Every structure is written in C-alpha cells, then in structure tokens.
C-alpha cells in the first residue's frame, strides 16, 4: 500500500483540497434543506436592512439586530451585509443561506490546512487536523445555524490574516502587508472575538521563537483602538444598558465549568443542543475546581513546552486565547455555547492530529493509527450528519433542546414561535405560557402570546397580553403594533391607528406598522392615506409581499387593472406561495374578460391554500358563466364547507334550477333566503316544486 504521507506530499495541494471539499459537502449536504430557526427570523426574515441596498449605511453604523428593531449590543456589519447580498440573489429561501454557510466552513478548513503547513511544514498533519475540523459535530451549530455566520466569517478572515502575517514577516512584501491589514479589518467587522487575534500573533512568536517586529504589529494595535472607539460611538451609545446577570466574580466560575464541558464535547460530542442557559456556579463547585485545575495544567504545559514542541505549545495557547472572549468578561447570554468552540477547537485538533501522526510514524503503530483515524472519521461525521437533522426542523430542534434544558424560557418561546408558524395555535399558547412560567420578564413572549390569541379570535386575551408586554417595555414596537391589530379586529380603528403611529414614532422603519396603518385607513374610507402608507411600507421593505398585494387591491378597485396586475406580480415575486396574490390576479383577469386565465389563477390559489373560500367561490361563479355546472357545483359546495355564505347557496339554487333539479334548487334557495338573499322571480318559479317529488 502506498504510504499516506506520499499521497499528501509537499506541494500536493489539489488532493487535500478535494478531500476537504468532498467531506464538507458529504457531512453538511443534509443541512441545505433546513428552515429558518431561532434568531434567523430576526436577522434575516424580518430584517429590513437586508431588503434594500439603501440600508448599507445603517448596516455599518447600527447594532446588528437593528434592522428588525432588536438590540443585541453587537456590531457585526459584515455578517448582515452578506445577508443583504444573498437576499438579492435568492430572496428568503433558507437553502441559499445554508449553502453559503457550508461553503464558508469548507473555506475555513482549507485555510486551516494552509495555516498548519506554514506552522509545521507537515502536510500530513495539516490535512488530518483540517479533516477533523471539517467533520466534527461540535461545529454543526455554527454551520447549520445561519445566524452563526459571524463565527464563520471571523474565523476565515482571522486565519487569512495569520497566514499573511507569517508570510509577511518572512518576505516583507507590501502586497502581503496590505491584504493582512484588510483581512483583520474584515474579521473585526464580522465578530467581536477577532479582538483576540493580536494575542495569537504573540503566541506564535513565543512558541516558535520568532523575533517580534514592532512595525508588523503596530497597525493591529491602532486598528483595535479605532475599532473599540468606533464601536462605542456607533453601537453602544445608541443602545439600552445591558442586562447583566451577576457580577464578573460571580460569572467567572461558569467559564471554568464550561472548559470541562468543552473538553468532554471535543472528545465525545454527544448530547449536543442549542442554548445552555446562563446559570451561576459557585467557586467551590467540583466542576469549577476541575476546570481551574485543567486550565492551569494546560497553560503550564503550553508555556514550558515552547522550547521543545512548538506545535503543542502553540495549540494550547491558541485554545485559551480564542476561548477567552467567551469567558464572560464581557456579559454574554450563555455561560457556554457550542459555537464558542469554532475557532478554539483548532488547537484541540492540532494536538490530536500531532499525537496520531506521531503514532503513524512509529512503524509498529501504523495499524493503531489507521484504526483510530477510521473510527473518529466515521463516528464524528455520522454524529454531525445526525445532528444536522435536528437543525432542519425548528420544532424538532427545540424539543430536543428541552430534553437537556427543561426549564429554559428562551427555548419554550422559540418553540411557541415554531408552532405559530405551523398554525398550531393551541400548542403555541402552551409553549409561551411555559416560557413565561420560567421567566416572566420577556416582553417578546407576551407579544407572541398576543399574536396567537388574535389568531384564535380571543382579542380580549390578546389585548391583555400586549398590555403586559408594554408594562415590561413601554417602547416595544411589536407589542404596540400587535395591540393596534387587536383593537382593529375588535372594530376600534381609531385606537388601532393611534397605536400604529406611536410604533412608527419609535421606529420609523417599521414596515409592518405602515402596512397595518394602511389597512386601518382603507377601512375608515381614507383610501389616499392607505395608498401612501402602503408605499411607505414598500420603501422601507421592497420585498413586502402583503404591501404590494394590498396596494394592488386598491388600484384594481379603482379600475386601474393593469397597474394592479403589476403589483400582484411583484407580490408573488417576493413571496412565491402567496395564495391571496394569485387570487387577486384572478379577479383582475376576470375584470379584463380573461376568463380562462382567471380560472387558472383561482386554481393556483387553491393549490397553495386549500381553505381559500373566496377562490372556491369565484371559481364556482366562473364555471357557472362558462356553463360548466358540475364543476361549479363542486366549487360552490367546497366554499360552503369552509364558510357558509348566502351567495354560494343562491348560486347553487340557480344552477340546480337550470339543470331542472328543482327540489335541490328549493333546498339551496331557502338556505340563501334565511341568510338574507331574496329573489321574488326565483321564489315564484320554485313554488310549484316545493311539495313535488321532481
């Protein structure tokens, strides 16, 4: 058998690159069918900043959740900018965003391969470490969760920066210098953990005994200073005071507990799940003590081994340098998270691969190496593929997480959101109530509960929920908008209009409030205002399908049918499965006398929404006009199953009268009559048949 090291010999870049690409897609292809989960709805689906290039300035000067009216206290403009580009390529199709995450993960793996070659000159070691990185299931959260894009981007640009830095201090090439600086700027614009990179430079100099050249490091010091200063003015000054759980002294034990858990998950990655919570641990907790002991031991080895084993020393220092930003020095929402390990894990894989390569190069242990490598490859890749399945379906993901965190308020909230999206409103209510049970201080949970109560027609309960949310956060625009919608449904349009306007005074870019304001104004007869508000909604969010549709309805009712058709088409372009837009195109075609085209549109609306009453009814009417009585009867009866209406009964009476099935005509006319429709001529014509058996 040909020696493995010969296959991956020096300068043989193509084979390792192909191996990494194939493995990357083999492990993560099943993630491409995943839906939006957790914060994807905020950062992508509801984020107006990614809907138009006019918001580029906002992306680079605001909190990265500001486009959806949410404040995270993070500054990651490059992540949001990447979503902006993708939104204009494939809209809100999750598959495109998942594909980009997989590609970025593979690129990070390729950079690790290149980086380790520069560190050690060992191509086999580089390949083994990068393969382990690509397939390890600890990274499924980072890759399969679109909102973790920041970790992928920052890792990619930090690795590129390190590669260019090592090459620059050896070659002193100006072009390398420029791209090195650019890479670091892009890393900082991707995620805050990039601030740790200069420490990695120092670790490299320490472990590999490289002389520090101040001119090479000075730009990074300047950039860090400018970044921190700019971030304070651009983001921190515009946000509320961050809610902090415990003092730094109280939070710090959690970091050492996390260290123990991280090491266990790297060796044995079972029980992976989203959201580990924010508990506080005691200093005398055995897990804290164990974490402190392990950390101290590893750091001592890392420092003392620098003169004997540079790779081992650097790997240990690397792990602690890049886990340090997640030590809760800066308050974070979780004491640990799987995606926190994305960059630090490179140190672990480097140590593991170095150990296995050492075994392989001892002839008598080659079989042991092959066995261990094969088992790890199969075990880790299999676990990663299985873990991706949880990330595909939100409900499955959250139920799986509740097995490990059964009292987690945030998981229950997101489970409620998933049930709401599926139309399982009663289950959603139960999930939101559980979320409130474990933490009653989240305005968004009461707001979501209000949305579900409104969907169930329980408007008084909805109003109470929205008011409770506003007691917690009086300027929460989603609650103001929801309360307005509840009042509108109760027929109190003026109250609704006032609340929508208040929401817009807080957030002038809140497209949903513009839409609802347009609906309310149209209801009270202010058509011109309705048009103006719909247009403002579209200016804020050019992909707002409902705004295009509602504006189209106004133009269609005003006799501007061609203009209406253009707007309905834009609604479908923004939301391909939009049944109401297809239905309204059918109405427009009917107005233009294009009966067959109208029939096709009504059928399309029904195929998307099998409970679309208006589509069934109007399809039945068109079949009547074209004397397709049997088809008309079928459609009208279907509309009655969904929502009994006098018009449908009356039209059935007419059809049966024309078919000379008089007893059925009498039956349906009487139903229409009792619901308010009267036709003396038809009544008299049917009179002889009331007691007839015909």
N, C-alpha and C positions, 0 to 999 in steps of 0.2 A: 504493500500500500504506500502510495506516495506520501511523504512527510507533510503534515499540515502546514508547517512553517514555510515549506517551499511553495505551497499553493498561494499563501498570503505573504510572499516575499516582498522585499523592499521595492518600492515604486510600482507595485501591482495594486493600483488604486481601484481599477474597474471592478474586479471580482468582489472585494469587500463592499463597495458601494452598492452593487447589485444585490448582494446578500442582505444588506440593511434595508434597502427599499422593499424587497420581497417580504422580508419578515415584518416590516412595519405595516404593510397593507394586509398581510395574512392575519395579523393579530387584531387590526382595527377596522377591517372592512365591515364587520357587523355593526360598527358604531354609526355608519353612514345613514342608516335608517332611523336614527334616534330623533326624538322630538325635542322641542324647547323645554328645559326644566329649570327649576329654581330661579336664579337671577337672569336667565336668558330672556324672560318676558320683559324685565325692566331694561336691560342693557341693549336688547335687540328689538323685540316685538313692539314695545311701547316707547321706544327711544326716538323722538322726533329728530334728534341731531343726525341720525344716520339716514334719514329720508331725503335730505337735500344738501347739496354742496354749499349752500348759502350758510350753513351752520359750522363750517370749518373753523371759523374764529372762535365760536363757542366751545367746540371740542378741545381746542388748545388753551382755553383760558378758564374752564369751569371744572368743577367736580365731575368725575366720570359717570355719575348717575344722574346728572342734572337734566339730561335730555328727556328723562321720564319723570322729572320732579322729585327724584330721590337723592338724598345726600349720603354718600358713603365715606366722605372725608379722605378720598383717594384721588390721586392725579395720574391718570393713565391714558393720555390722549391718543397714543399710537394704537392702543387696543380698539378704542372707539372708531378711530379713523379707518382701521382695517374693516370694521363692520360697515362703515359708510361705503367703501369700495364694493364690498360684497353685496350690499343691498341693491346697488345699481347693476350688479351682474345677474343675480338670481332672486332678487326680492327677498321675501321672508321664508324661503324654502330652507328648512334646517339642514338638509343634506349638503348644501354648498358650504355652509359654515363648518360642519363636521369634517368635510373633505379637507378644508384648509388647515384645520387643527391637526389632522393626520399627517399632512404634508410637512407642516412645521415641526412636528415631533420627529419625523424622519430626518429633516434637515439638522435638527439638534443632534441626533445620533451621528450623522455624518461629521458634524463639527467636533464631537467628542472623539471620534476616530482620528481626525486630523490633529486635534489638540494633544492627545496622548502620544502620537508619533513624535510631535515636537518635544514633548517632555522626556520621553524614554528612548526614542528611536526603535521601539519594539512594535512592529506591525501586527504581530500575532496578539500581543497583549491589548493593543488598541482595538482590534476587531472584537475580541472576546468581551471587553468591557462595554463597548458600544452595542453589541448584540444583547447583552444582559439589560442594558439601559432601555433599549427599544422594546423588549418583550415583557419587562417586569410589570406585574399587575398593580403595583403601588401607583403607577402613572395613569391608570385608567381614568381617574377623576380629572386629571389635568387635560387629557386628550379628548375624552368623551363628553366632557362638560364644556360647552362653548365659552361660557363666561370665564373660564380659566385661561383664556387666550393670553393674558398678560404674562403668565409664567412661561409660556412657550416663547413669546417674543423676547422677553428679557433674557431668558437662557440663551437663545440663539445669538442675540447681539452681544451679550457678555462673553460668550465663547469666541465669537469672531474677534472681539476686542482683545482678548487674551492671546489668541493666535497671532494677530497682527502685532501686538506688543512684543511677544517673544521674537518674532521675525525682525521687528524694527531694532531692538537693542543689539541684534547680531549684525544687521545690514545697514542701519541708519538711512533708510530710504524715505524720502519726503512723502512719496505717494502712500507708503505704508502708514506713515505718521498721520496723514490727513484722514485716511479711512479708519484708522484706530480711534481717533477722536470722534469721528462721525458715528462709529459703532457704539461708543459709550453714550453719546447723547441719545441715540435711538433706544438704547437699553433703559436709560433713565425715564424716557417718555413712555416706556412700556410698563414698568412696575418699579415701586419704591425699593425693592430688595437690591436693586442694582447699585445702591449706595455702598454696598459691601465690597464691590469689585476692587477698589484700591488696596484693600486688605489682602486680597488674593494675590495681587502683584507682590506685596511684601512677603507673603508666604512662599511664593515662587523663588524670590531672591534668597530667602532664608534656607529653604530646603535644598535648593540646587547650587547654593554657594555662588550666586551671581551678584556681581557688584551693582549696587543701586546707582542709577544715573538720574540725578535730580531733574534735568531738563525733560526727561521722558515722563516723570511723574507729576511735574508741576501743572500741566494742563488739566489733569484729573482733579487736583485739589481745587483749582479755580472753578471747574465745571460743577463740582459738588457744592461749593459755596453759592454759586449763582442759582443752581437748581433749588437748594433749600430756601434761599431768599425769595426766589420767584414763586415757589410753591406756597409759601406763607402768604404772599400778597394775592396770588391768583385763586387759591383754593381755600386755605384755612381762614382767611379773613372774612370770607363770604358764607361760612357755614356756622351752624349752631355749635355750642360747646359739646364736645364728645362725651357721651355717657361712659363712665369708667367703672368697672366692677372691681372693687378692692384697690388697695394701694399697690405700688410696684413691688414692695416687700411681700405682700400677700399673693400677688400673681406669680412671682418668680418660681416658687416650688413646682408649679404646673409645667414649667419648661423642663425641669429635670425628670418629672414623671413622663412627659412626652418623649424625652430622649430614650427612656427604657422601652416605651411602646414603639417608637420608630425603629429601633434596632430589631425588635421582635418582628415587626411587619416586613422589614427588608429581608430577613431570613425566611420567615414563614408568613406570607401575605394572605392570611385567611381572616374572615370577619371584617373585610373592608366595607366601609359605608360612609355616607356623607354626614357631616355635622356631628362633631364630637362634644359640642357644648362648651360652656365656659365655667366649669366648677373651680372652686378654690381649694388648694391642697395645703395640708399642714407641713411644716418643715420636718417634723418627726415622723411623718408617714414613711413606711418602709420603702415605698416606691420612690419618694423624694430622695431618701438616703442612698438608695441603689443608683439612682440617676446621677447624683453628685459623685459617687464613687467611680462609676463608669466614665463619666466625663473627665474627671481628674486623671484617671489612669490613662485614658486615650491621649489626653493632651500631653502628659508626661512622656509617653512613648513617641508622640509626634515631634516633640521638641528634641528629645535625646537621640532619636534615630536619624536626625537630619544629616549627620556626618557619615552614616553607614548605609542608609537606604533612603535616598531622596524621594522616591516614588511613594513609599509607605508614609514618610513624614508629611509630604505634601497632601496626600489623600486625607489623612486625619485632620490636618489643619483646614483643608478645603471644606470638609463636612461641617466643622464648627463655625467657620466664617460665614457660610451661607445658611446655616440654621439660626444664626444669631439674630437676624432681622425678625424672626418669629418667636423670640424669647419673651414677648410681652413687655419689652422695654417701652415700645410704643403700643398702647392698648389695642388689642385685636379681638374680634368676636369669638374666637375659639382658642382654647389652650393648646390644641393641636389640630392638624388637618393633613390629609394625605398629600394634597398638592404642595404643602410646605416642603416636602421632601424632593421635589422635582430636581432642583439643582444640587442640593447637598448629597443626594444619592450617588452622584458621580464618584465621590470619594469612596463610598462603600463598594461600588462595582469595580473600581480600580484596585482596591485592596484584594477583593475576592479574586479578580482575574489574575493579579500578580501571584497570588498563592497557588492558583490552579496551573498557571504557566510554569511555576517552579516545580510542581509535581510532574508535569508533562516532560520537562527536560531531564528528569531523572528516569532513565530508561525503564526501570522496573515498575514505575508507577504510571506509565502511559495508559494502561488499561483502566486504572483507577480514575485518571483524569477524564478519559472518554466517558466512563460511566457517570461520573458526577456531572459533567457538562451536558450529557444527553438528558439526564433526569431533570436538571434545572431548566433546560430549554423546554422540555415537554411540560413539566409541572407549571412553570411560571407562565408560559404562553397560553396553556389551557385555562389557567385561572383568569388571565387577562381577558380572554375571549368570553368566558362565563360572566365576568364582572361587567363587561360592556352591555350584556343583555339587560342588566338592571337599569343602566343609564338610558336605554332605548325608550322605556315607558315610564312616565312620571309616577303613576300610581304604584307600580311595582317597586320603583326606586325608593319612594317614601315609606312604603310598608316594610321593605327590607331594612331601612334605617331604623324604624321604630322597634325592631327586634333588639337592637343594641342600645337605643336611647328612647325607652318607652315613655319618658316624661318630658320630651323635648317639644317645647312650644312651637319653634320655627318649623319643625318637620310636620306637625299637625296642620299648621297654617298652609304650608305648601301642598299637603295632601288635600286640604279643602279646595285650594285653587284648581288642582287637577280634577277633582270631582266636579267642580263648577264648569270647567271647560268641556267635560263629557256630558253635562246635563244631569248629573246625579245629584240633584239639589238637596235631598234629604240627607244623603251621606255627607255632603259638604257642610251642612249645618252642624252635624255631629262632630266633624273634624274641627271646625272653627271653635266650637264650644270646648273641645278638649284643649285646643291651643290657649284659649282664654283661661281655662282651669289651671294651667301650669304657668301662665304669665299673662296677667290682665292689664299690662301696660302698653300693649301694642295697638296703636290706632288703626293700623292697616288691617288687623284681624277683625275688629268691629266693622270696619268699612266693607270688607269682603263678605261678612255675615249679612250686612245690609243689602248687598248686591243679590245674594241668594234669596233673602226674604222677598225682595222685589220680584225676582223671577218666579217665586211661588205665589205671588199676588198678596203677600202678607205685608202690606205697605205700612201699617202702624208699627209692626215689629221692626221693619226696615228703618223707619224714622228714628225709633229709639236707639237702634244700633249706630246709626250715623251720628246722632247727637252724643252718644257715649264716646265715639271716636274723636269728636270735636272737643269734648271735655279734656281729653288727653292731649290733643294737638289742635288748637283753635285755627291754625292756618293750613290744615291738611286739605289740599285742594281736591283729592279724590273723594274725601268724605263730604265736602261742600257740594261737589258735583253730584254725588250719589243721593244726597239729601234732596237736592233740587229735582232729580229724576223721580224720586219717590213722591214728592209733592205734585209733580206734573201728572204722574199716573193717578193721583187722587183728585185731579181736576183743579188743583190750585196753581194755575200757570204763573200768576204774578209772583208768588213766593219762589217758584222754581227759577224764574228769570232773575230775581234778585240774588239768589244763591249762585247761579252760574256766573253772574257778573262779579260777585265777590271772589269766586275762584280765579277768574281771569285777572282781577286786580292784583292777586298774589303771584300768579304765574301767567303772564300774557301769551305764553307759547303753549297753552293747554288746549290742544286741538279738540279733545272730546267735549270740553265745555262749550266751545264755539259751535260744535255740531248740535248739542242739546239746546243751546240758546236759539239756534236756527229753527229747530223743531218746535220749540215753545212759541216763538214769534209767528211762525206759519199758522199754528193752531189758533192764535188770537187774531188772525187776519192781517198781520203785518208782513206781507209777502216780500216786500223790498228789503226789509231788515233781515228776513230769513236768508235771502239770497246773499246779502252782504256777509252774514256770519258763516254761511257755508263756504264762501270764497276765502274768508279768513282762516277757516279750518284747513282748507287746501293749501293756502300759502304757508301755513305752519307745517303741515304734513302733506306733501304732494302725493303720497300713496294712500290717502284716506279714502277707502272704497265707499264707505257709507256717505261721506260728504258728496262725492261725485253722484251717487245714486239719488240722494235727496234733492240735490240741485237739478238733476235731470228730470225728476218728477215735476218740479215747479215749471220748468221750461216746456215739458210735454203738456201739462195742463193749460199752459198759456198759448198753445198752438205752435210752439217752436220745436216741432218734432225732430227735425234733422239735428239741431243743437242738442236736444235731449239724447238722441241716439249716440252722439259722440261722447257725451258724459257717461252714459251707461257702459259704453265700451271701455272707457278708462277705468270705471269701477271694476270691471271684470279683469282688466289687465293688472290691477292692484290686488285683486282677490279672486282667483280663478274659480273657486267653488261658491260664488255669491249668487244664490238662488234668486233673491229679490231683483238683482240687476237683470238676470235673464228674463224674469217675468216682466219687468218693465220694458225691456226691448220688445217683448211680445205685444205689449199694449201699444207701443209706438208703431210697430209693423201693422197692427190691426187698424190703427188710425190712418195709415197710408194705404190701406186696402191690400196689403201683402199678407193674405190670409194664411197661406201655407207656411210662410216664414214665421208668422206669429205662432202657429201651431207648434212648429219645431222648437221655438223658444220656451213655450209653456211646458213642453215635454222635457226640455233640458232642465228647467227649474224644478220639475217634479223628480227627475232622476237624482238631483242634488239633495232636495228636501222632500221626501215622500209625504210630508204632512202639510204641504203648502196649499192651504184651502183655496186661495184666490187663483192659483194656477189651474187647479182642477176645475173650478167653476168656469173660468173664462175659456178653458179648453172645451168644456161641455157646450158652452154657448156657440163657439166657433163650429163645432161639429153639427150643431143644430142648423146653423146658417148654410152649411155645405151638405145638408140633408144626410148626415151620417148618424141616423137616430140611435142605433145600438151603441155606438161609441160615445155619443152624447149622454145617453142614459148612464153608462158606466162611470163617466167622469163626474156627472152631477151627483150620483149616489155616493161616490167616493168623497166628494166635497161635504156632503151631508154627514157622513161618518165622522169627519173631522170637526165640523162646526155646522149644526143645523141652521139654515138660513131660509127665509121666506122666498127669496128669488130663485133659489135652487129648486124648491118644491114647486113653485109656479111653472118654471120651465119644464120640469118633468111632466106636469099636468098637460102642458101644451103638446109635448112630444107624444104622450100616450093618446091624446085626443086625435092628433093627426094620424097616428097608427091605428085608430079606431079601437083602441083598448080602453073603453070608456070607464069601466069600474076602477082601473088604476088611475085614470085621469081624475076621477072624482076623489079618490083617496088623496092624491097629492095636492089637488086644488084646495080641499078642505084644510089640509095642513098649512098651506100658504095663507088661506083666509084667516085662520086662527092666529097667524103671526103678523097679520096686518095688510095683506095684499088682497084687493078686491077687483074683480072684473065682471061687470054685470052681464056682458055678452057671453063670456065663457060659462058663467054660472047658469044662465038660461039654457045654453046649449047642452049642458051636462044634466039638467034637471030630469029629463026623461029616463036617464040611466041610473038614477040613484037606487031604485029598487029593482033594476033589471039585472039579469044574470049575464048579459052580454059583456 
